[in-house]
Amino acid sequence: MEQQKVDMYIMTNQKYFPTEKIMLVKERLQSMDDSKFSMLSTVELKDPMTILLVSIFLGTLGIDRFMIGDIGMGILKLLTGGVCGILTIIDWFTISKKTKELNFNNIMTLL
């Protein structure tokens, strides 16, 4: 794929991926053919900042976990009030990283 397209994709979407894995995404994009590039826009990337805000305001209901597809933990948080608030507080510090990892894994299945 063209270097300019790869650089543009990385620049616009780098906030969705873990910082240490951006180079891996870039290498995979460079080795990918142009026909698959249009499929990249179909991958739904979740915004870590949005998920963090949802976690702060609605974390005790488990909505943040439901949004990233972690249904089991979402139900646990919903039924137990975020395990009396402990898991909610832990999620405030870890949900952004989990969201970025989820985005990375979703994009790697396509590449």
Buried (B, 14 or more C-beta within 10 A) or exposed (E): BEEEBBEEBBEEBEEBBBEEBBEBBBEBBEEBEEEEBEEBEEBEBBEBEEBBBBBEEBBBBBBBBBBBEBEEBBEBBBEBBBBEEEBBEEBEEEBBEBBBBBBBEBBEEEB
